[in-house]
Amino acid sequence: MQHFVYVVIFSNPILEIKLVVILLLVRVSQIRRKKKIQTHVGGPNSAHNQASSKCQDLLNQNQHIETIFFKQSDQARIEYQTRLNSSVDCVKFLLRQRLVFRGHDESENSSNQGNFLELLKFLADHNEDVKVVTLSNAPQNLKLTSPDIQKGIVNVAAFETINVIIRDFGDALFSILIDEARDISIKEQMGVVIRYVDKKGQVIEHFLGIEHVANTNAPSLKQAMENLFSRLGLSISRLQGQGYDGTSNMQSEFNGLKTLILKENPYAYYVHCFAHQLQLALVAVPNNHNQIALLFTLVSNVVNVVGASCKRRDTVREKQATKVAEALNTGNLSSGQGLNQETNLKRAGDTRWGSHYGTLVSLASMFSTVIDVL
Protein backbone atom coordinates (compact mmCIF):
# COMPACT_ATOMS: atom_id res chain seq x y z
CA MET A 1 0.00 0.00 0.00
CA GLN A 2 2.88 2.38 0.90
CA HIS A 3 4.59 1.72 -2.42
CA PHE A 4 1.31 2.46 -4.22
CA VAL A 5 1.00 5.85 -2.46
CA TYR A 6 4.57 6.79 -3.35
CA VAL A 7 3.95 5.89 -6.97
CA VAL A 8 0.78 8.00 -7.08
CA ILE A 9 2.52 11.02 -5.46
CA PHE A 10 5.62 10.98 -7.62
CA SER A 11 3.61 10.32 -10.75
CA ASN A 12 1.95 13.72 -10.24
CA PRO A 13 4.42 16.63 -10.81
CA ILE A 14 2.26 19.19 -8.96
CA LEU A 15 2.05 17.09 -5.83
CA GLU A 16 5.77 16.47 -6.04
CA ILE A 17 6.51 20.20 -6.07
CA LYS A 18 4.18 20.83 -3.15
CA LEU A 19 5.81 18.03 -1.17
CA VAL A 20 9.27 19.42 -1.75
CA VAL A 21 8.15 22.88 -0.65
CA ILE A 22 6.61 21.48 2.52
CA LEU A 23 9.79 19.58 3.36
CA LEU A 24 11.88 22.69 2.85
CA LEU A 25 9.61 24.73 5.10
CA VAL A 26 9.79 22.04 7.79
CA ARG A 27 13.56 21.99 7.55
CA VAL A 28 13.82 25.75 7.84
CA SER A 29 11.47 25.69 10.82
CA GLN A 30 13.63 23.07 12.56
CA ILE A 31 16.76 25.11 11.97
CA ARG A 32 15.11 28.23 13.40
CA ARG A 33 13.79 26.29 16.36
CA LYS A 34 17.24 24.81 17.03
CA LYS A 35 18.80 28.27 16.94
CA LYS A 36 16.16 29.55 19.38
CA ILE A 37 16.79 26.59 21.70
CA GLN A 38 20.54 27.20 21.60
CA THR A 39 19.92 30.86 22.34
CA HIS A 40 17.66 29.85 25.25
CA VAL A 41 20.21 27.37 26.58
CA GLY A 42 23.02 29.90 26.47
CA GLY A 43 26.48 29.36 27.96
CA PRO A 44 27.60 26.99 30.76
CA ASN A 45 26.55 29.48 33.46
CA SER A 46 23.14 30.31 32.01
CA ALA A 47 19.97 29.84 34.03
CA HIS A 48 18.88 26.97 31.80
CA ASN A 49 22.11 25.01 32.29
CA GLN A 50 22.09 25.64 36.01
CA ALA A 51 18.50 24.43 36.25
CA SER A 52 19.34 21.39 34.12
CA SER A 53 22.34 20.58 36.31
CA LYS A 54 20.25 20.85 39.47
CA CYS A 55 17.64 18.62 37.89
CA GLN A 56 20.25 15.97 37.15
CA ASP A 57 21.54 16.23 40.71
CA LEU A 58 18.01 15.83 42.01
CA LEU A 59 17.51 12.72 39.94
CA ASN A 60 20.83 11.29 41.20
CA GLN A 61 19.95 9.35 44.39
CA ASN A 62 23.56 9.21 45.56
CA GLN A 63 23.65 13.00 45.97
CA HIS A 64 20.46 13.39 47.97
CA ILE A 65 20.73 15.10 51.35
CA GLU A 66 19.27 12.06 53.08
CA THR A 67 21.85 9.79 51.46
CA ILE A 68 24.72 12.05 52.52
CA PHE A 69 23.25 12.34 56.02
CA PHE A 70 22.99 8.56 56.37
CA LYS A 71 26.54 8.15 55.08
CA GLN A 72 27.80 10.56 57.73
CA SER A 73 25.69 8.82 60.38
CA ASP A 74 27.08 5.41 59.38
CA GLN A 75 30.64 6.73 59.56
CA ALA A 76 30.03 8.31 62.97
CA ARG A 77 28.48 5.05 64.16
CA ILE A 78 31.48 3.02 63.00
CA GLU A 79 33.89 5.43 64.71
CA TYR A 80 31.83 5.33 67.91
CA GLN A 81 31.80 1.52 67.93
CA THR A 82 35.56 1.40 67.39
CA ARG A 83 36.10 3.89 70.21
CA LEU A 84 33.77 2.02 72.57
CA ASN A 85 35.27 -1.39 71.78
CA SER A 86 38.74 -0.03 72.52
CA SER A 87 37.65 1.21 75.96
CA VAL A 88 35.86 -2.07 76.67
CA ASP A 89 38.95 -4.09 75.72
CA CYS A 90 41.12 -2.00 78.05
CA VAL A 91 38.64 -2.44 80.92
CA LYS A 92 38.46 -6.21 80.35
CA PHE A 93 42.25 -6.51 80.43
CA LEU A 94 42.60 -4.48 83.64
CA LEU A 95 39.80 -6.44 85.34
CA ARG A 96 41.29 -9.77 84.32
CA GLN A 97 44.72 -8.75 85.64
CA ARG A 98 43.22 -7.09 88.75
CA LEU A 99 44.97 -3.79 88.10
CA VAL A 100 43.95 -0.29 89.15
CA PHE A 101 42.48 2.02 86.52
CA ARG A 102 43.21 5.58 87.59
CA GLY A 103 46.49 7.45 87.76
CA HIS A 104 47.70 10.08 90.18
CA ASP A 105 48.02 12.66 87.38
CA GLU A 106 45.92 12.07 84.25
CA SER A 107 46.65 15.40 82.57
CA GLU A 108 47.95 15.46 79.00
CA ASN A 109 51.41 16.55 80.20
CA SER A 110 51.70 13.69 82.68
CA SER A 111 54.36 11.04 82.06
CA ASN A 112 52.05 8.38 83.51
CA GLN A 113 48.31 8.89 83.11
CA GLY A 114 47.30 5.65 84.79
CA ASN A 115 46.83 2.10 83.56
CA PHE A 116 43.63 2.70 81.59
CA LEU A 117 44.81 5.67 79.53
CA GLU A 118 48.30 4.26 79.06
CA LEU A 119 46.87 0.95 77.86
CA LEU A 120 44.56 2.79 75.46
CA LYS A 121 47.56 4.70 74.12
CA PHE A 122 49.43 1.45 73.61
CA LEU A 123 46.45 -0.02 71.76
CA ALA A 124 46.18 3.07 69.54
CA ASP A 125 49.90 3.02 68.72
CA HIS A 126 49.59 -0.56 67.44
CA ASN A 127 46.27 -0.21 65.59
CA GLU A 128 45.76 2.56 63.05
CA ASP A 129 41.97 2.12 62.98
CA VAL A 130 41.86 2.76 66.72
CA LYS A 131 44.34 5.63 66.58
CA VAL A 132 42.32 7.76 64.13
CA VAL A 133 39.18 7.76 66.34
CA THR A 134 40.46 7.74 69.94
CA LEU A 135 42.08 10.11 72.44
CA SER A 136 43.13 13.38 70.74
CA ASN A 137 41.40 12.37 67.47
CA ALA A 138 38.05 11.80 69.19
CA PRO A 139 35.41 14.52 69.75
CA GLN A 140 35.99 16.38 72.98
CA ASN A 141 32.61 15.30 74.38
CA LEU A 142 32.81 11.69 73.15
CA LYS A 143 36.22 10.32 74.13
CA LEU A 144 34.73 7.49 76.23
CA THR A 145 37.65 7.65 78.68
CA SER A 146 36.17 9.51 81.66
CA PRO A 147 36.04 7.84 85.11
CA ASP A 148 32.24 7.59 84.85
CA ILE A 149 32.55 5.73 81.55
CA GLN A 150 35.14 3.39 83.06
CA LYS A 151 32.90 2.65 86.06
CA GLY A 152 29.91 2.17 83.76
CA ILE A 153 31.75 -0.45 81.69
CA VAL A 154 32.93 -2.19 84.88
CA ASN A 155 29.36 -2.29 86.21
CA VAL A 156 28.12 -3.74 82.93
CA ALA A 157 30.84 -6.40 83.06
CA ALA A 158 29.87 -7.28 86.64
CA PHE A 159 26.18 -7.39 85.69
CA GLU A 160 26.80 -9.71 82.74
CA THR A 161 29.06 -11.96 84.82
CA ILE A 162 26.43 -12.33 87.54
CA ASN A 163 23.77 -13.04 84.91
CA VAL A 164 25.89 -15.89 83.56
CA ILE A 165 26.18 -17.30 87.10
CA ILE A 166 22.43 -17.00 87.69
CA ARG A 167 21.62 -18.67 84.37
CA ASP A 168 24.09 -21.47 85.12
CA PHE A 169 22.24 -22.84 88.14
CA GLY A 170 18.78 -21.80 86.88
CA ASP A 171 16.04 -22.96 89.27
CA ALA A 172 18.33 -25.14 91.40
CA LEU A 173 18.59 -24.81 95.16
CA PHE A 174 21.57 -22.96 96.60
CA SER A 175 23.40 -21.95 99.75
CA ILE A 176 25.06 -18.70 100.75
CA LEU A 177 28.29 -17.86 102.55
CA ILE A 178 28.43 -14.41 104.16
CA ASP A 179 31.16 -12.56 106.01
CA GLU A 180 31.66 -8.91 106.78
CA ALA A 181 34.84 -6.86 106.96
CA ARG A 182 36.05 -3.28 106.63
CA ASP A 183 37.68 -2.04 103.47
CA ILE A 184 40.55 0.43 103.24
CA SER A 185 38.13 3.37 103.41
CA ILE A 186 36.80 2.10 106.78
CA LYS A 187 33.43 1.07 105.34
CA GLU A 188 31.70 -2.03 106.56
CA GLN A 189 31.23 -4.44 103.67
CA MET A 190 29.25 -7.66 103.47
CA GLY A 191 30.63 -10.20 101.00
CA VAL A 192 28.20 -12.78 99.60
CA VAL A 193 29.21 -16.10 97.99
CA ILE A 194 26.70 -18.49 96.40
CA ARG A 195 27.17 -22.26 96.47
CA TYR A 196 25.24 -24.75 94.32
CA VAL A 197 25.50 -28.03 92.42
CA ASP A 198 25.69 -27.66 88.65
CA LYS A 199 24.21 -29.98 85.99
CA LYS A 200 27.36 -32.16 86.07
CA GLY A 201 26.98 -32.78 89.80
CA GLN A 202 29.94 -30.59 90.78
CA VAL A 203 29.82 -28.18 93.70
CA ILE A 204 30.36 -24.64 92.43
CA GLU A 205 31.10 -21.51 94.43
CA HIS A 206 30.83 -18.03 92.94
CA PHE A 207 31.31 -14.61 94.44
CA LEU A 208 28.13 -12.57 93.92
CA GLY A 209 29.12 -9.17 95.23
CA ILE A 210 29.80 -6.83 98.10
CA GLU A 211 27.05 -4.92 99.87
CA HIS A 212 27.77 -1.84 101.95
CA VAL A 213 26.05 -2.01 105.34
CA ALA A 214 25.78 0.93 107.71
CA ASN A 215 25.22 -1.40 110.64
CA THR A 216 26.38 -4.95 111.29
CA ASN A 217 23.40 -6.05 113.36
CA ALA A 218 21.35 -8.99 112.08
CA PRO A 219 18.34 -7.01 110.70
CA SER A 220 20.66 -4.75 108.68
CA LEU A 221 22.55 -7.72 107.24
CA LYS A 222 19.30 -9.50 106.38
CA GLN A 223 17.94 -6.39 104.66
CA ALA A 224 21.15 -6.06 102.63
CA MET A 225 20.90 -9.72 101.63
CA GLU A 226 17.25 -9.32 100.60
CA ASN A 227 18.12 -6.27 98.49
CA LEU A 228 20.81 -8.29 96.72
CA PHE A 229 18.41 -11.21 96.14
CA SER A 230 15.79 -8.83 94.79
CA ARG A 231 18.19 -7.37 92.22
CA LEU A 232 19.34 -10.81 91.10
CA GLY A 233 15.90 -12.41 90.99
CA LEU A 234 16.67 -14.92 93.76
CA SER A 235 14.28 -16.11 96.44
CA ILE A 236 14.86 -17.10 100.06
CA SER A 237 12.51 -20.04 99.49
CA ARG A 238 15.21 -21.68 97.34
CA LEU A 239 17.86 -21.14 100.00
CA GLN A 240 18.97 -24.48 101.52
CA GLY A 241 22.04 -23.56 103.52
CA GLN A 242 23.79 -20.77 105.43
CA GLY A 243 27.48 -20.54 106.27
CA TYR A 244 28.78 -17.83 108.62
CA ASP A 245 31.35 -17.33 111.36
CA GLY A 246 30.49 -17.72 115.02
CA THR A 247 29.78 -14.11 115.99
CA SER A 248 26.58 -13.34 117.87
CA ASN A 249 25.05 -11.22 115.10
CA MET A 250 25.40 -14.16 112.70
CA GLN A 251 24.58 -17.34 114.67
CA SER A 252 22.68 -16.10 117.73
CA GLU A 253 19.70 -18.33 118.56
CA PHE A 254 17.46 -15.33 119.19
CA ASN A 255 18.30 -12.41 116.90
CA GLY A 256 21.12 -13.72 114.70
CA LEU A 257 21.03 -13.60 110.92
CA LYS A 258 20.64 -17.36 110.65
CA THR A 259 17.63 -17.26 113.01
CA LEU A 260 15.89 -14.50 111.05
CA ILE A 261 16.30 -16.50 107.83
CA LEU A 262 15.17 -19.76 109.45
CA LYS A 263 11.93 -18.05 110.48
CA GLU A 264 11.12 -17.52 106.79
CA ASN A 265 12.65 -20.74 105.47
CA PRO A 266 13.12 -23.59 107.99
CA TYR A 267 15.11 -25.61 105.41
CA ALA A 268 17.94 -23.06 105.19
CA TYR A 269 20.18 -25.04 107.53
CA TYR A 270 23.02 -23.21 109.25
CA VAL A 271 26.60 -24.56 109.23
CA HIS A 272 29.32 -22.87 111.23
CA CYS A 273 32.15 -22.08 108.77
CA PHE A 274 34.83 -24.77 109.13
CA ALA A 275 37.62 -22.29 108.40
CA HIS A 276 36.46 -20.08 111.28
CA GLN A 277 36.13 -23.13 113.55
CA LEU A 278 39.70 -24.13 112.75
CA GLN A 279 40.82 -20.58 113.40
CA LEU A 280 39.16 -20.58 116.82
CA ALA A 281 40.66 -23.98 117.65
CA LEU A 282 44.20 -22.91 116.72
CA VAL A 283 43.86 -19.69 118.71
CA ALA A 284 42.67 -21.65 121.75
CA VAL A 285 45.53 -24.18 121.60
CA PRO A 286 48.42 -21.72 122.29
CA ASN A 287 46.39 -20.09 125.05
CA ASN A 288 46.10 -23.41 126.89
CA HIS A 289 49.61 -24.82 126.22
CA ASN A 290 52.55 -22.74 127.36
CA GLN A 291 55.13 -24.66 125.32
CA ILE A 292 53.27 -24.07 122.03
CA ALA A 293 52.79 -20.41 122.89
CA LEU A 294 56.51 -20.12 123.71
CA LEU A 295 57.42 -21.78 120.39
CA PHE A 296 55.48 -19.27 118.34
CA THR A 297 56.82 -16.40 120.43
CA LEU A 298 60.41 -17.50 119.76
CA VAL A 299 59.69 -17.99 116.04
CA SER A 300 58.17 -14.52 115.83
CA ASN A 301 61.18 -12.99 117.58
CA VAL A 302 63.64 -14.75 115.26
CA VAL A 303 61.77 -13.63 112.14
CA ASN A 304 61.60 -10.06 113.45
CA VAL A 305 65.30 -9.91 114.30
CA VAL A 306 66.48 -11.40 111.02
CA GLY A 307 63.93 -9.71 108.78
CA ALA A 308 63.74 -6.26 110.35
CA SER A 309 67.08 -5.13 108.94
CA CYS A 310 67.59 -4.79 105.19
CA LYS A 311 71.28 -5.63 105.68
CA ARG A 312 70.52 -8.87 107.53
CA ARG A 313 67.82 -9.76 104.98
CA ASP A 314 70.35 -9.35 102.13
CA THR A 315 72.82 -11.49 104.05
CA VAL A 316 70.18 -14.22 104.40
CA ARG A 317 69.59 -14.20 100.64
CA GLU A 318 73.31 -14.39 99.83
CA LYS A 319 74.06 -17.21 102.28
CA GLN A 320 70.99 -19.18 101.23
CA ALA A 321 71.90 -18.84 97.53
CA THR A 322 75.43 -20.02 98.28
CA LYS A 323 74.20 -23.08 100.20
CA VAL A 324 71.73 -23.97 97.42
CA ALA A 325 74.51 -23.74 94.82
CA GLU A 326 76.74 -26.02 96.95
CA ALA A 327 73.92 -28.52 97.41
CA LEU A 328 73.28 -28.59 93.68
CA ASN A 329 76.98 -29.22 92.96
CA THR A 330 77.16 -32.07 95.45
CA GLY A 331 73.93 -33.60 94.21
CA ASN A 332 72.02 -33.12 97.46
CA LEU A 333 69.44 -31.02 95.62
CA SER A 334 67.85 -31.72 92.24
CA SER A 335 67.41 -28.94 89.71
CA GLY A 336 64.38 -28.37 87.54
CA GLN A 337 61.70 -25.92 86.56
CA GLY A 338 60.09 -24.31 89.61
CA LEU A 339 62.61 -25.78 92.07
CA ASN A 340 64.99 -23.94 94.40
CA GLN A 341 63.27 -20.57 94.04
CA GLU A 342 64.61 -17.68 96.09
CA THR A 343 62.78 -17.61 99.42
CA ASN A 344 62.74 -15.49 102.52
CA LEU A 345 61.37 -15.72 106.03
CA LYS A 346 57.61 -15.23 106.05
CA ARG A 347 56.03 -13.18 108.78
CA ALA A 348 53.00 -14.80 110.47
CA GLY A 349 49.66 -13.02 110.60
CA ASP A 350 47.66 -12.62 113.79
CA THR A 351 44.26 -13.45 112.31
CA ARG A 352 45.24 -16.05 109.71
CA TRP A 353 46.81 -19.07 111.38
CA GLY A 354 47.53 -20.63 108.02
CA SER A 355 50.34 -18.08 107.72
CA HIS A 356 52.02 -19.65 110.78
CA TYR A 357 52.50 -22.84 108.78
CA GLY A 358 54.28 -20.87 106.05
CA THR A 359 56.50 -19.25 108.67
CA LEU A 360 57.51 -22.61 110.16
CA VAL A 361 58.22 -24.12 106.72
CA SER A 362 60.42 -21.20 105.62
CA LEU A 363 62.29 -21.18 108.94
CA ALA A 364 62.92 -24.94 108.74
CA SER A 365 64.26 -24.73 105.19
CA MET A 366 66.56 -21.79 106.04
CA PHE A 367 67.42 -22.75 109.60
CA SER A 368 71.21 -23.06 109.13
CA THR A 369 71.31 -19.77 107.24
CA VAL A 370 69.36 -18.02 109.99
CA ILE A 371 71.76 -19.38 112.61
CA ASP A 372 74.71 -18.03 110.61
CA VAL A 373 73.15 -14.58 110.32
CA LEU A 374 72.29 -14.48 114.03
C-alpha positions as CSV (number, residue, x, y, z in Angstrom):
1,M,0.0,0.0,0.0
2,Q,2.9,2.4,0.9
3,H,4.6,1.7,-2.4
4,F,1.3,2.5,-4.2
5,V,1.0,5.8,-2.5
6,Y,4.6,6.8,-3.3
7,V,3.9,5.9,-7.0
8,V,0.8,8.0,-7.1
9,I,2.5,11.0,-5.5
10,F,5.6,11.0,-7.6
11,S,3.6,10.3,-10.7
12,N,2.0,13.7,-10.2
13,P,4.4,16.6,-10.8
14,I,2.3,19.2,-9.0
15,L,2.1,17.1,-5.8
16,E,5.8,16.5,-6.0
17,I,6.5,20.2,-6.1
18,K,4.2,20.8,-3.1
19,L,5.8,18.0,-1.2
20,V,9.3,19.4,-1.7
21,V,8.2,22.9,-0.7
22,I,6.6,21.5,2.5
23,L,9.8,19.6,3.4
24,L,11.9,22.7,2.9
25,L,9.6,24.7,5.1
26,V,9.8,22.0,7.8
27,R,13.6,22.0,7.5
28,V,13.8,25.8,7.8
29,S,11.5,25.7,10.8
30,Q,13.6,23.1,12.6
31,I,16.8,25.1,12.0
32,R,15.1,28.2,13.4
33,R,13.8,26.3,16.4
34,K,17.2,24.8,17.0
35,K,18.8,28.3,16.9
36,K,16.2,29.6,19.4
37,I,16.8,26.6,21.7
38,Q,20.5,27.2,21.6
39,T,19.9,30.9,22.3
40,H,17.7,29.8,25.2
41,V,20.2,27.4,26.6
42,G,23.0,29.9,26.5
43,G,26.5,29.4,28.0
44,P,27.6,27.0,30.8
45,N,26.5,29.5,33.5
46,S,23.1,30.3,32.0
47,A,20.0,29.8,34.0
48,H,18.9,27.0,31.8
49,N,22.1,25.0,32.3
50,Q,22.1,25.6,36.0
51,A,18.5,24.4,36.3
52,S,19.3,21.4,34.1
53,S,22.3,20.6,36.3
54,K,20.3,20.8,39.5
55,C,17.6,18.6,37.9
56,Q,20.3,16.0,37.1
57,D,21.5,16.2,40.7
58,L,18.0,15.8,42.0
59,L,17.5,12.7,39.9
60,N,20.8,11.3,41.2
61,Q,20.0,9.4,44.4
62,N,23.6,9.2,45.6
63,Q,23.6,13.0,46.0
64,H,20.5,13.4,48.0
65,I,20.7,15.1,51.3
66,E,19.3,12.1,53.1
67,T,21.9,9.8,51.5
68,I,24.7,12.1,52.5
69,F,23.2,12.3,56.0
70,F,23.0,8.6,56.4
71,K,26.5,8.2,55.1
72,Q,27.8,10.6,57.7
73,S,25.7,8.8,60.4
74,D,27.1,5.4,59.4
75,Q,30.6,6.7,59.6
76,A,30.0,8.3,63.0
77,R,28.5,5.1,64.2
78,I,31.5,3.0,63.0
79,E,33.9,5.4,64.7
80,Y,31.8,5.3,67.9
81,Q,31.8,1.5,67.9
82,T,35.6,1.4,67.4
83,R,36.1,3.9,70.2
84,L,33.8,2.0,72.6
85,N,35.3,-1.4,71.8
86,S,38.7,0.0,72.5
87,S,37.7,1.2,76.0
88,V,35.9,-2.1,76.7
89,D,38.9,-4.1,75.7
90,C,41.1,-2.0,78.1
91,V,38.6,-2.4,80.9
92,K,38.5,-6.2,80.3
93,F,42.2,-6.5,80.4
94,L,42.6,-4.5,83.6
95,L,39.8,-6.4,85.3
96,R,41.3,-9.8,84.3
97,Q,44.7,-8.8,85.6
98,R,43.2,-7.1,88.8
99,L,45.0,-3.8,88.1
100,V,44.0,-0.3,89.2
101,F,42.5,2.0,86.5
102,R,43.2,5.6,87.6
103,G,46.5,7.4,87.8
104,H,47.7,10.1,90.2
105,D,48.0,12.7,87.4
106,E,45.9,12.1,84.2
107,S,46.6,15.4,82.6
108,E,48.0,15.5,79.0
109,N,51.4,16.6,80.2
110,S,51.7,13.7,82.7
111,S,54.4,11.0,82.1
112,N,52.0,8.4,83.5
113,Q,48.3,8.9,83.1
114,G,47.3,5.6,84.8
115,N,46.8,2.1,83.6
116,F,43.6,2.7,81.6
117,L,44.8,5.7,79.5
118,E,48.3,4.3,79.1
119,L,46.9,1.0,77.9
120,L,44.6,2.8,75.5
121,K,47.6,4.7,74.1
122,F,49.4,1.4,73.6
123,L,46.4,0.0,71.8
124,A,46.2,3.1,69.5
125,D,49.9,3.0,68.7
126,H,49.6,-0.6,67.4
127,N,46.3,-0.2,65.6
128,E,45.8,2.6,63.1
129,D,42.0,2.1,63.0
130,V,41.9,2.8,66.7
131,K,44.3,5.6,66.6
132,V,42.3,7.8,64.1
133,V,39.2,7.8,66.3
134,T,40.5,7.7,69.9
135,L,42.1,10.1,72.4
136,S,43.1,13.4,70.7
137,N,41.4,12.4,67.5
138,A,38.1,11.8,69.2
139,P,35.4,14.5,69.7
140,Q,36.0,16.4,73.0
141,N,32.6,15.3,74.4
142,L,32.8,11.7,73.2
143,K,36.2,10.3,74.1
144,L,34.7,7.5,76.2
145,T,37.7,7.7,78.7
146,S,36.2,9.5,81.7
147,P,36.0,7.8,85.1
148,D,32.2,7.6,84.8
149,I,32.5,5.7,81.5
150,Q,35.1,3.4,83.1
151,K,32.9,2.7,86.1
152,G,29.9,2.2,83.8
153,I,31.7,-0.4,81.7
154,V,32.9,-2.2,84.9
155,N,29.4,-2.3,86.2
156,V,28.1,-3.7,82.9
157,A,30.8,-6.4,83.1
158,A,29.9,-7.3,86.6
159,F,26.2,-7.4,85.7
160,E,26.8,-9.7,82.7
161,T,29.1,-12.0,84.8
162,I,26.4,-12.3,87.5
163,N,23.8,-13.0,84.9
164,V,25.9,-15.9,83.6
165,I,26.2,-17.3,87.1
166,I,22.4,-17.0,87.7
167,R,21.6,-18.7,84.4
168,D,24.1,-21.5,85.1
169,F,22.2,-22.8,88.1
170,G,18.8,-21.8,86.9
171,D,16.0,-23.0,89.3
172,A,18.3,-25.1,91.4
173,L,18.6,-24.8,95.2
174,F,21.6,-23.0,96.6
175,S,23.4,-22.0,99.7
176,I,25.1,-18.7,100.8
177,L,28.3,-17.9,102.6
178,I,28.4,-14.4,104.2
179,D,31.2,-12.6,106.0
180,E,31.7,-8.9,106.8
181,A,34.8,-6.9,107.0
182,R,36.0,-3.3,106.6
183,D,37.7,-2.0,103.5
184,I,40.6,0.4,103.2
185,S,38.1,3.4,103.4
186,I,36.8,2.1,106.8
187,K,33.4,1.1,105.3
188,E,31.7,-2.0,106.6
189,Q,31.2,-4.4,103.7
190,M,29.2,-7.7,103.5
191,G,30.6,-10.2,101.0
192,V,28.2,-12.8,99.6
193,V,29.2,-16.1,98.0
194,I,26.7,-18.5,96.4
195,R,27.2,-22.3,96.5
196,Y,25.2,-24.7,94.3
197,V,25.5,-28.0,92.4
198,D,25.7,-27.7,88.6
199,K,24.2,-30.0,86.0
200,K,27.4,-32.2,86.1
201,G,27.0,-32.8,89.8
202,Q,29.9,-30.6,90.8
203,V,29.8,-28.2,93.7
204,I,30.4,-24.6,92.4
205,E,31.1,-21.5,94.4
206,H,30.8,-18.0,92.9
207,F,31.3,-14.6,94.4
208,L,28.1,-12.6,93.9
209,G,29.1,-9.2,95.2
210,I,29.8,-6.8,98.1
211,E,27.1,-4.9,99.9
212,H,27.8,-1.8,102.0
213,V,26.0,-2.0,105.3
214,A,25.8,0.9,107.7
215,N,25.2,-1.4,110.6
216,T,26.4,-4.9,111.3
217,N,23.4,-6.1,113.4
218,A,21.4,-9.0,112.1
219,P,18.3,-7.0,110.7
220,S,20.7,-4.7,108.7
221,L,22.5,-7.7,107.2
222,K,19.3,-9.5,106.4
223,Q,17.9,-6.4,104.7
224,A,21.1,-6.1,102.6
225,M,20.9,-9.7,101.6
226,E,17.2,-9.3,100.6
227,N,18.1,-6.3,98.5
228,L,20.8,-8.3,96.7
229,F,18.4,-11.2,96.1
230,S,15.8,-8.8,94.8
231,R,18.2,-7.4,92.2
232,L,19.3,-10.8,91.1
233,G,15.9,-12.4,91.0
234,L,16.7,-14.9,93.8
235,S,14.3,-16.1,96.4
236,I,14.9,-17.1,100.1
237,S,12.5,-20.0,99.5
238,R,15.2,-21.7,97.3
239,L,17.9,-21.1,100.0
240,Q,19.0,-24.5,101.5
241,G,22.0,-23.6,103.5
242,Q,23.8,-20.8,105.4
243,G,27.5,-20.5,106.3
244,Y,28.8,-17.8,108.6
245,D,31.4,-17.3,111.4
246,G,30.5,-17.7,115.0
247,T,29.8,-14.1,116.0
248,S,26.6,-13.3,117.9
249,N,25.0,-11.2,115.1
250,M,25.4,-14.2,112.7
251,Q,24.6,-17.3,114.7
252,S,22.7,-16.1,117.7
253,E,19.7,-18.3,118.6
254,F,17.5,-15.3,119.2
255,N,18.3,-12.4,116.9
256,G,21.1,-13.7,114.7
257,L,21.0,-13.6,110.9
258,K,20.6,-17.4,110.6
259,T,17.6,-17.3,113.0
260,L,15.9,-14.5,111.0
261,I,16.3,-16.5,107.8
262,L,15.2,-19.8,109.5
263,K,11.9,-18.1,110.5
264,E,11.1,-17.5,106.8
265,N,12.6,-20.7,105.5
266,P,13.1,-23.6,108.0
267,Y,15.1,-25.6,105.4
268,A,17.9,-23.1,105.2
269,Y,20.2,-25.0,107.5
270,Y,23.0,-23.2,109.2
271,V,26.6,-24.6,109.2
272,H,29.3,-22.9,111.2
273,C,32.2,-22.1,108.8
274,F,34.8,-24.8,109.1
275,A,37.6,-22.3,108.4
276,H,36.5,-20.1,111.3
277,Q,36.1,-23.1,113.5
278,L,39.7,-24.1,112.8
279,Q,40.8,-20.6,113.4
280,L,39.2,-20.6,116.8
281,A,40.7,-24.0,117.7
282,L,44.2,-22.9,116.7
283,V,43.9,-19.7,118.7
284,A,42.7,-21.7,121.7
285,V,45.5,-24.2,121.6
286,P,48.4,-21.7,122.3
287,N,46.4,-20.1,125.0
288,N,46.1,-23.4,126.9
289,H,49.6,-24.8,126.2
290,N,52.5,-22.7,127.4
291,Q,55.1,-24.7,125.3
292,I,53.3,-24.1,122.0
293,A,52.8,-20.4,122.9
294,L,56.5,-20.1,123.7
295,L,57.4,-21.8,120.4
296,F,55.5,-19.3,118.3
297,T,56.8,-16.4,120.4
298,L,60.4,-17.5,119.8
299,V,59.7,-18.0,116.0
300,S,58.2,-14.5,115.8
301,N,61.2,-13.0,117.6
302,V,63.6,-14.8,115.3
303,V,61.8,-13.6,112.1
304,N,61.6,-10.1,113.4
305,V,65.3,-9.9,114.3
306,V,66.5,-11.4,111.0
307,G,63.9,-9.7,108.8
308,A,63.7,-6.3,110.3
309,S,67.1,-5.1,108.9
310,C,67.6,-4.8,105.2
311,K,71.3,-5.6,105.7
312,R,70.5,-8.9,107.5
313,R,67.8,-9.8,105.0
314,D,70.3,-9.4,102.1
315,T,72.8,-11.5,104.1
316,V,70.2,-14.2,104.4
317,R,69.6,-14.2,100.6
318,E,73.3,-14.4,99.8
319,K,74.1,-17.2,102.3
320,Q,71.0,-19.2,101.2
321,A,71.9,-18.8,97.5
322,T,75.4,-20.0,98.3
323,K,74.2,-23.1,100.2
324,V,71.7,-24.0,97.4
325,A,74.5,-23.7,94.8
326,E,76.7,-26.0,96.9
327,A,73.9,-28.5,97.4
328,L,73.3,-28.6,93.7
329,N,77.0,-29.2,93.0
330,T,77.2,-32.1,95.5
331,G,73.9,-33.6,94.2
332,N,72.0,-33.1,97.5
333,L,69.4,-31.0,95.6
334,S,67.9,-31.7,92.2
335,S,67.4,-28.9,89.7
336,G,64.4,-28.4,87.5
337,Q,61.7,-25.9,86.6
338,G,60.1,-24.3,89.6
339,L,62.6,-25.8,92.1
340,N,65.0,-23.9,94.4
341,Q,63.3,-20.6,94.0
342,E,64.6,-17.7,96.1
343,T,62.8,-17.6,99.4
344,N,62.7,-15.5,102.5
345,L,61.4,-15.7,106.0
346,K,57.6,-15.2,106.1
347,R,56.0,-13.2,108.8
348,A,53.0,-14.8,110.5
349,G,49.7,-13.0,110.6
350,D,47.7,-12.6,113.8
351,T,44.3,-13.4,112.3
352,R,45.2,-16.1,109.7
353,W,46.8,-19.1,111.4
354,G,47.5,-20.6,108.0
355,S,50.3,-18.1,107.7
356,H,52.0,-19.6,110.8
357,Y,52.5,-22.8,108.8
358,G,54.3,-20.9,106.1
359,T,56.5,-19.3,108.7
360,L,57.5,-22.6,110.2
361,V,58.2,-24.1,106.7
362,S,60.4,-21.2,105.6
363,L,62.3,-21.2,108.9
364,A,62.9,-24.9,108.7
365,S,64.3,-24.7,105.2
366,M,66.6,-21.8,106.0
367,F,67.4,-22.8,109.6
368,S,71.2,-23.1,109.1
369,T,71.3,-19.8,107.2
370,V,69.4,-18.0,110.0
371,I,71.8,-19.4,112.6
372,D,74.7,-18.0,110.6
373,V,73.2,-14.6,110.3
374,L,72.3,-14.5,114.0
